Amino acid sequence: MTATRRRFLGLSAAAAGLALLPGCSGRGPSAAAPPAPGALRLTAAPMRVDLAGHEIPTWGYGTLPGPEIRLRAGDVLRVELDNALPEDTTIHWHGLAPPNRMDGVPRVTQDPVVPGGRFTYEFTTPVPGSFMYHAHVGMQLDRGLYGPLVVEPRSEELSYDREHVLMLDDWRDGVDAHGGHGPAPGPDAGPGAAPGADEDPGDAVSFGGRSYPLLLVNGRPPEDAPVLTTRPGDRLRLRVMNIAADTGFRFAVAGHRLTVTHTDGMPVEPVTVEALRLGMGERYDVLVECDQAGGVWQIGVQAEGRTGWGRALLRYDGSEASSPPAVAERPAELDGRLASYADLLAREPLPLPSGEPDRRFELELSGTQIGGQSYPDADPLPVAEGEWVRISMRNTSAKWHPMHLHGHHFQVLTPTGRGPVKDTVTVPARGGEVTFDFLATNPGDWLFHCHNHHHMEDGMVRLVRYG
């Protein structure tokens, strides 16, 4: 998933919206039939993927990850979804704020797309940023039904030479029954080793409790890592996206530092760190100065709080004869400075009025409940159009919860007073607190839920309802 600077500047939705991503491995039915004029087409269907030489059955959009969709701010996104699956499906445009009927939540914003059916998503994308699309029916996201969506600004302020999209995923679909990969490694099995989910010590940063045999980067396991190419003196832009269902990640590049420029697609004042922590659904854009003379460098992806290891490789041109790092070689930068919300200052804060919010919600996150209630037997959170709304959360459970609000961007409140603008925010476990504000300017019923999809399926959902 790479684009040079020249290619980056020349794309449009029609020209590159469904260009397949270099380095993605996957086989299956692709959207070969021409879509209606002006539309792109995605076909959700059974497919097979090659995971380091093992053919694995799954569901997807023809490749793993799905085809990259790329357009410019102000363009109209028009995608025809054909459902070739044996069950209902939809597409959610994670991080975008479309009209309610285009949000892709079955039985809330639309009827699900039945097997053999078709639905056309169409809306303007005014805000640039790094986003994702994924199925929003049951646990379909935990298969291969996801892909990257990049909305470029009309005028790019950042200066860089090459760009790469990195999608981080936890994977078990088809692995147990179709062999070649054993269960998740034990505590002494190498990088990312940690106590099991049932132990969950008090200081663990634990996002979920399931066992996932593989961590993938751009659909590839660590023994068949994707390779990012660069040259000495280049500046890279990495769009790092956590699409996992149950795993928070720590991310670092050996021998290089990361300058954070965006979180969840929204710009922040640049801050340089050694590592990122990404809850499920979160994205970070970083710049990397390629100031080494050459070689092949490990890009490490470690599961937080449990076993699990993924990787990519950063290879300098002219280093083809250099041996890559060992699969399990762990960058020291993973233990370095992490980007925190308090570090991130919004470059474009929300236009919040002065005074006090019009409406406040104080919610306790306990187990997989929000405010002591489980969806669908949960009261909506009522708002009125035009209101300034504040949501405060206190997490009393043992798991960190990445909380995602559909249809809106919100501003995280930090001691600086101008925290980052996001759509997904991670609330630490055991008493962690996060507060954010948003403006109720997009009418409809909107999901507010934990982006651990197991938690969501357990009912960790509330509806924000305009009335």
C-alpha positions in Angstrom: 0.0 0.0 0.0 2.3 2.6 -1.2 2.2 5.8 -3.2 4.9 8.1 -4.4 4.6 11.8 -4.0 3.9 12.3 -7.7 1.1 9.6 -7.7 -0.3 11.0 -4.5 -0.9 14.5 -6.1 -2.6 13.2 -9.2 -5.3 10.9 -8.0 -9.1 11.2 -8.2 -11.9 9.0 -7.0 -12.7 7.9 -10.5 -9.1 7.2 -11.5 -7.8 5.4 -8.4 -10.7 4.7 -6.1 -10.4 0.9 -6.4 -6.7 0.5 -7.4 -5.4 -2.7 -5.9 -2.8 -2.2 -3.2 0.7 -3.3 -4.0 1.9 -6.1 -1.7 -1.5 -7.3 -0.7 -2.0 -11.1 -0.9 -5.3 -12.5 -1.7 -7.3 -14.5 -4.2 -11.0 -14.5 -4.8 -13.7 -12.9 -7.0 -12.9 -9.3 -7.8 -15.3 -6.6 -8.8 -14.6 -7.1 -12.5 -18.0 -6.1 -13.9 -18.1 -2.4 -14.6 -20.1 -0.4 -12.1 -22.7 2.2 -13.0 -21.4 5.4 -14.4 -19.5 7.4 -11.8 -19.6 4.5 -9.3 -17.0 2.2 -7.9 -18.0 -1.4 -7.1 -17.1 -3.6 -4.1 -18.3 -7.2 -4.0 -18.4 -8.9 -0.7 -17.8 -12.6 -1.3 -16.1 -15.8 -0.1 -12.4 -15.8 -1.1 -9.1 -17.4 -0.3 -5.9 -15.7 0.9 -2.3 -16.9 0.9 -0.8 -16.5 4.4 2.8 -17.4 4.0 2.1 -20.3 1.7 -1.1 -21.5 3.4 -4.4 -21.1 1.5 -7.0 -19.9 4.0 -10.7 -19.4 3.2 -12.3 -16.2 4.4 -14.7 -13.5 3.2 -13.5 -10.2 1.7 -13.7 -7.6 -1.1 -11.4 -9.5 -3.5 -8.1 -8.8 -1.8 -6.8 -8.6 1.8 -7.1 -5.8 2.8 -9.8 -4.7 0.4 -9.0 -2.3 -2.5 -7.8 1.1 -1.5 -10.3 3.9 -2.1 -8.7 7.2 -2.6 -10.3 10.6 -3.5 -10.0 14.3 -2.7 -11.8 16.4 -0.2 -15.0 17.6 -1.7 -15.4 14.7 -4.1 -18.5 12.5 -4.0 -17.9 8.9 -2.9 -20.2 6.6 -4.8 -19.7 2.9 -4.1 -22.0 0.0 -5.2 -21.9 -2.9 -2.8 -22.8 -6.3 -4.3 -23.5 -9.0 -1.7 -22.2 -12.4 -2.8 -22.1 -13.7 0.8 -24.5 -16.2 2.2 -25.7 -13.7 4.8 -26.6 -10.0 5.1 -23.9 -7.3 5.0 -23.3 -3.5 5.0 -20.3 -1.1 4.7 -19.5 1.4 7.4 -17.2 4.3 6.5 -15.1 4.5 9.7 -14.1 8.1 10.6 -16.2 9.8 8.0 -19.4 11.7 8.9 -21.8 10.9 6.1 -25.5 11.5 6.1 -27.1 9.1 8.5 -28.7 6.9 5.8 -25.2 6.2 4.4 -23.5 5.1 7.6 -23.9 1.4 7.0 -25.4 0.2 10.3 -28.0 -2.5 9.8 -31.5 -1.8 11.2 -30.3 1.6 12.5 -29.4 3.6 9.4 -30.3 1.2 6.6 -31.8 -2.2 5.9 -29.0 -4.8 5.5 -28.0 -5.8 2.0 -29.4 -9.3 1.6 -27.5 -12.1 -0.3 -27.6 -11.3 -3.9 -28.6 -7.7 -3.2 -27.0 -4.4 -4.0 -26.8 -1.0 -2.2 -25.3 2.2 -3.5 -23.5 4.5 -1.0 -23.2 8.0 -2.1 -22.1 11.1 -0.2 -19.7 14.0 -0.3 -16.4 13.7 1.6 -15.5 17.2 2.7 -12.9 16.4 5.4 -9.5 15.0 4.4 -7.8 12.2 6.4 -6.9 8.6 6.9 -10.1 6.5 7.2 -11.2 2.9 6.8 -14.2 1.0 5.5 -15.4 -2.3 6.9 -18.5 -4.5 7.2 -20.8 -3.7 10.2 -22.8 -6.9 10.6 -21.9 -9.2 13.4 -18.3 -10.2 13.5 -17.7 -9.8 9.7 -15.0 -7.3 10.3 -13.0 -10.1 12.0 -12.7 -11.8 8.7 -11.4 -9.9 5.6 -14.1 -7.4 5.0 -12.2 -4.2 5.4 -9.9 -1.8 3.5 -8.3 1.7 3.6 -10.0 4.9 2.6 -7.8 8.0 2.1 -9.3 11.4 1.5 -6.5 13.8 0.3 -6.7 17.5 0.9 -7.1 19.8 -2.1 -3.8 21.5 -1.1 -1.3 19.3 0.8 0.7 21.1 3.5 3.0 18.2 4.4 6.2 17.6 2.5 7.3 14.0 1.9 8.6 11.7 -0.8 6.8 8.5 -0.5 3.7 7.2 1.3 2.6 3.9 2.7 -0.6 2.6 4.3 -0.2 0.0 7.0 -3.3 -1.9 8.2 -2.7 -3.9 11.4 -5.0 -6.8 12.1 -5.5 -9.8 14.4 -6.4 -13.0 12.5 -7.7 -16.4 13.1 -10.3 -17.0 10.3 -9.7 -20.4 8.7 -6.4 -20.9 10.5 -7.4 -23.6 13.0 -9.0 -25.8 10.4 -6.7 -25.2 7.5 -3.4 -25.6 9.2 0.2 -24.6 9.1 -0.1 -22.1 12.0 -0.4 -23.3 15.6 -2.0 -21.5 18.6 -0.8 -18.3 19.9 2.7 -18.6 21.4 3.3 -19.0 25.2 4.9 -16.4 27.5 8.4 -17.4 26.5 7.8 -17.5 22.8 9.4 -14.3 21.7 8.4 -10.6 21.1 5.1 -9.5 22.5 5.0 -12.3 25.0 2.8 -11.5 28.0 0.6 -13.3 30.5 -2.5 -14.9 29.1 -5.9 -13.1 29.2 -7.1 -15.1 32.2 -4.2 -13.8 34.3 -4.6 -10.1 33.3 -2.3 -8.6 36.0 -3.3 -5.2 37.3 -0.7 -3.3 35.3 -1.4 -5.0 31.9 -2.6 -2.8 29.1 -5.2 -5.3 27.9 -7.7 -4.6 25.2 -9.3 -8.0 24.8 -9.2 -11.6 25.9 -9.3 -13.7 22.8 -6.5 -15.8 21.3 -5.5 -14.9 17.8 -2.9 -17.1 16.1 -1.6 -14.4 13.7 -1.1 -10.7 13.6 -1.1 -9.3 10.0 0.3 -6.2 8.4 -1.4 -5.4 5.1 -2.8 -9.0 5.1 0.6 -10.7 5.6 2.0 -12.6 8.5 5.4 -11.9 10.0 7.3 -14.6 8.1 6.1 -13.1 4.8 6.3 -9.4 5.8 5.4 -6.6 3.4 8.4 -4.5 2.3 8.4 -0.7 2.3 11.1 0.8 0.1 12.9 4.1 0.6 16.1 6.0 -0.2 18.6 7.7 2.1 17.3 11.2 2.8 13.7 10.4 1.9 10.9 11.4 4.2 8.1 8.8 4.4 4.5 9.3 5.4 3.0 6.3 7.1 -0.8 6.0 7.6 -1.0 3.4 10.4 -4.5 1.9 11.0 -5.7 -0.6 13.6 -8.5 -2.6 12.0 -8.2 -5.5 14.5 -11.3 -6.8 16.3 -9.8 -7.5 19.7 -6.2 -6.3 19.8 -4.5 -3.0 20.7 -1.0 -2.6 19.2 2.3 -0.9 19.9 4.1 0.2 16.7 7.7 1.3 16.1 10.3 1.4 13.4 13.8 0.2 14.4 16.4 2.9 14.0 13.9 5.7 13.2 11.7 8.1 15.1 8.0 8.9 14.3 6.7 12.5 14.0 2.9 12.3 14.5 1.0 14.7 12.2 -2.5 13.4 12.4 -4.6 11.2 14.6 -7.8 9.6 13.2 -7.1 11.7 10.1 -7.3 15.1 11.9 -4.2 17.3 12.0 -2.2 17.9 15.2 0.9 20.0 16.0 3.8 17.7 15.1 5.3 15.7 18.0 8.2 13.2 17.7 8.1 9.9 19.6 9.6 6.5 19.4 6.3 4.5 19.4 2.6 4.5 19.0 -0.2 2.8 20.9 -3.3 2.2 18.8 -6.6 1.0 20.1 -8.9 -0.8 17.7 -10.3 1.7 15.2 -7.6 4.4 15.8 -5.3 5.7 13.1 -2.1 7.8 13.2 -0.2 9.5 10.4 3.5 9.9 11.0 6.5 11.2 9.1 9.7 9.1 9.2 13.1 10.7 8.3 15.1 8.0 6.5 18.4 9.1 7.8 20.2 5.8 7.8 22.8 4.9 5.2 21.0 1.8 4.0 20.0 -1.6 5.2 16.7 -3.4 6.1 15.0 -2.3 9.3 12.3 -4.0 11.3 8.8 -2.3 11.6 7.5 -3.9 14.8 3.9 -4.5 15.7 3.4 -5.9 19.2 0.1 -6.9 20.8 -0.6 -5.0 24.0 -1.1 -7.1 27.1 -0.7 -10.5 25.5 1.3 -12.6 23.1 1.3 -11.6 19.4 3.7 -10.2 16.9 3.5 -8.7 13.5 6.0 -6.9 11.3 6.8 -5.1 8.1 10.2 -4.3 6.7 11.7 -0.9 5.7 14.3 -1.5 2.9 16.6 1.2 1.6 17.2 1.1 -2.2 20.5 -0.6 -3.0 20.2 -2.9 0.0 18.8 -5.9 -1.8 21.8 -8.0 -0.7 21.2 -7.1 3.0 19.7 -9.8 5.1 16.4 -8.7 6.8 16.1 -8.8 10.6 15.1 -12.1 12.2 11.3 -12.5 12.3 11.2 -12.1 16.1 13.8 -9.2 16.4 12.1 -6.6 18.5 12.9 -2.9 17.9 14.1 -1.2 21.1 11.9 1.8 20.1 8.9 -0.2 21.2 9.9 0.6 24.8 10.5 4.3 24.1 8.3 7.4 24.4 4.7 6.8 23.4 2.4 9.5 21.9 -0.2 10.4 24.5 -3.4 12.4 24.0 -1.9 15.0 26.2 0.9 15.4 23.7 -1.4 16.0 20.8 -2.6 19.6 20.2 -5.3 20.0 17.6 -4.3 22.2 14.7 -8.0 22.7 13.7 -10.0 22.6 17.0 -13.7 22.2 16.8 -15.5 25.6 16.8 -16.9 25.1 20.3 -18.7 28.1 21.7 -17.8 29.8 25.0 -19.4 28.9 28.2 -20.7 25.5 29.2 -22.0 22.5 27.1 -25.7 22.3 26.4 -25.8 18.7 27.4 -23.6 16.3 29.4 -23.5 12.6 29.8 -21.5 10.9 32.5 -21.0 7.2 31.6 -19.4 4.3 33.5 -17.8 1.6 31.3 -18.1 -1.6 33.4 -17.4 -4.9 31.8 -19.2 -4.6 28.4 -21.9 -2.2 29.6 -22.1 1.5 29.1 -23.8 3.3 32.0 -25.0 0.0 33.4 -26.9 -0.9 30.2 -26.5 -3.3 27.3 -27.7 -2.7 23.8 -30.4 -3.2 22.5 -32.0 -2.9 25.9 -30.3 0.5 26.5 -31.7 4.0 26.6 -30.7 6.3 23.8 -28.5 9.3 24.6 -30.8 12.2 23.5 -29.3 15.3 21.8 -30.8 18.2 19.8 -29.5 19.6 16.6 -27.1 22.4 17.2 -26.2 21.4 20.8 -22.7 21.4 22.3 -22.5 17.9 23.9 -20.0 16.6 26.4 -19.5 12.9 27.2 -17.4 11.9 30.2 -16.4 8.2 30.6 -14.9 6.4 33.6 -13.7 2.8 32.9 -14.0 0.6 35.9 -13.4 -2.7 34.0 -10.1 -4.6 33.5 -9.9 -3.9 29.8 -9.0 -0.8 27.9 -12.0 0.3 25.7 -11.6 2.1 22.4 -14.8 4.1 22.1 -16.0 5.1 18.6 -18.7 7.7 17.8 -20.3 7.4 14.4 -21.1 10.4 12.2 -19.1 13.0 14.2 -15.7 14.2 15.1 -15.1 15.1 18.7 -12.4 17.0 20.7 -10.7 15.1 23.5 -10.3 17.3 26.6 -6.8 17.4 27.9 -4.9 19.7 30.4 -3.8 21.8 27.4 -7.4 22.7 26.6 -7.0 21.9 22.9 -6.6 18.1 22.7 -6.8 16.1 19.5 -9.9 15.9 17.3 -10.8 12.2 16.9 -13.6 9.8 16.3 -12.2 6.9 18.4 -10.6 7.3 21.8 -9.2 4.7 24.1 -10.2 4.8 27.8 -7.7 3.2 30.1 -8.8 0.4 32.5 -9.2 0.4 36.3 -10.4 3.9 36.8 -9.2 5.6 33.6 -11.2 8.7 32.5 -11.7 10.4 29.2 -14.0 13.3 28.3 -14.7 14.7 24.8 -17.0 17.3 23.3 -18.8 17.3 20.0 -21.3 19.5 18.1 -24.6 17.9 17.2 -24.7 18.9 13.6 -25.5 15.6 11.8 -29.1 14.5 12.6 -30.0 10.9 12.9 -29.5 7.8 15.1 -25.7 7.2 15.6 -23.9 4.3 17.2 -21.5 5.0 20.1 -19.7 1.8 20.9 -16.6 0.0 21.9 -14.5 -0.9 18.9 -13.6 -4.2 20.4 -16.1 -6.1 18.2 -16.6 -8.8 20.7 -17.5 -6.2 23.3 -19.8 -4.5 20.7 -21.6 -7.8 20.0 -22.0 -8.3 23.8 -24.0 -5.1 23.9 -21.4 -2.4 24.5 -23.3 0.1 22.4 -25.5 3.1 23.0 -27.4 5.2 20.4 -26.9 9.0 20.2 -30.4 10.0 19.1 -31.4 13.4 17.7 -34.9 14.4 18.7 
